[in-house]
C-alpha cells in the first residue's frame, strides 16, 4: 500500500475536495475508473508534486484512484506519462481529459 505525507484530508476542506471530484466527473483522470464503480478509495493527485514545487491550487489537483496515485507517486506528470507509455498506455486521451478538467471552474467559492 502506498503512503503519502499528504494522506488524509486535513490539508483540504471536504467541500473543496468534492468540488474537484465533481469538476472531474467523479472519475480518475488517469484510468477513468468511476468513484461509484470503484472498490477503492479515491484521492486527489498533485499534477506537479509538492516535492517538485507544486501547490494545492485547484488547477494542480485532479481526481485519482488510489492505485493510479500510488503508481504516480512523486513523479512529475511528464515522467508519469513516460512510465505509462513504457507500459503501452496511450497518454493522449489522459492529457486531453486533464487539460479539459483543469480549465473548468469549481462550483463554489474557493481561495486556492
C-alpha positions in Angstrom: 0.0 0.0 0.0 1.3 3.5 -0.8 1.5 6.1 1.8 1.9 9.8 1.3 2.9 12.7 3.5 -0.4 14.4 2.5 -2.6 11.4 3.1 -5.9 12.2 4.8 -8.0 15.2 4.4 -6.5 17.8 6.8 -4.8 19.8 4.0 -8.0 20.4 2.1 -11.6 21.0 3.1 -14.2 18.3 2.4 -16.2 20.8 0.3 -13.3 21.7 -1.9 -12.3 18.0 -2.3 -15.8 17.1 -3.5 -15.9 20.2 -5.8 -12.7 18.8 -7.5 -14.3 15.3 -7.7 -17.4 16.9 -9.3 -15.3 19.0 -11.8 -13.6 15.8 -12.8 -16.9 13.9 -13.3 -16.2 11.7 -10.3 -13.6 9.7 -12.3 -9.9 9.0 -12.0 -8.3 11.2 -14.7 -5.7 8.5 -15.4 -7.6 5.2 -15.7 -11.2 6.5 -16.0 -12.5 4.5 -13.0 -15.6 6.0 -11.5 -15.9 6.7 -7.8 -19.2 4.8 -7.6 -17.9 1.8 -9.5 -14.6 1.5 -7.9 -13.9 -0.7 -4.9 -11.0 1.5 -3.8 -10.8 4.9 -2.2 -10.3 8.0 -4.3 -7.8 10.7 -3.6 -6.6 13.9 -5.1 -3.3 13.9 -7.1 -1.0 16.8 -7.4 -0.1 17.1 -11.1 3.1 18.7 -10.1 4.0 17.1 -6.8 4.7 19.3 -3.8 8.2 17.8 -3.7 8.8 19.4 -7.1 7.3 22.7 -6.2 3.6 22.0 -6.8 0.9 23.7 -4.8 -2.5 22.9 -3.5 -4.2 25.1 -6.2 -7.2 23.5 -7.8 -5.6 23.5 -11.2 -2.8 21.4 -9.8 -5.2 18.8 -8.3 -7.1 16.0 -10.1 -9.3 13.2 -9.0 -7.3 9.9 -8.8 -7.9 6.4 -7.7 -5.6 5.1 -5.1 -3.9 2.6 -7.5 -3.0 5.3 -10.0 -2.0 7.7 -7.3 0.4 5.1 -5.8 1.8 4.4 -9.3 2.4 8.0 -10.0 3.9 8.7 -6.6 6.0 11.8 -6.6 6.8 11.6 -10.4 6.1 14.7 -12.5 3.3 14.4 -14.9 5.8 14.2 -17.7 7.7 11.4 -16.0 4.5 9.6 -15.2 3.4 9.7 -18.8 6.7 8.3 -19.9 6.2 5.5 -17.4 2.7 4.8 -18.7 3.9 4.8 -22.4 6.6 2.2 -21.4 3.6 0.1 -20.4 1.9 0.6 -23.7 -0.7 3.0 -22.3 -1.7 5.9 -24.7 -1.5 9.1 -22.8 -3.1 11.4 -25.4 -6.6 11.0 -24.0 -5.4 11.3 -20.4 -3.7 14.6 -21.4 -6.9 15.9 -23.0 -9.0 14.9 -20.0 -6.7 16.7 -17.6 -6.5 19.8 -19.8 -10.3 19.9 -20.2 -10.9 19.4 -16.5 -8.5 21.9 -15.1 -10.0 24.6 -17.3 -13.3 24.1 -15.6 -14.2 26.3 -12.7 -15.0 24.6 -9.4 -18.6 25.1 -8.2 -18.3 27.1 -5.0 -16.1 29.9 -3.8 -12.5 28.8 -3.0 -9.4 30.9 -2.5 -7.0 28.4 -3.9 
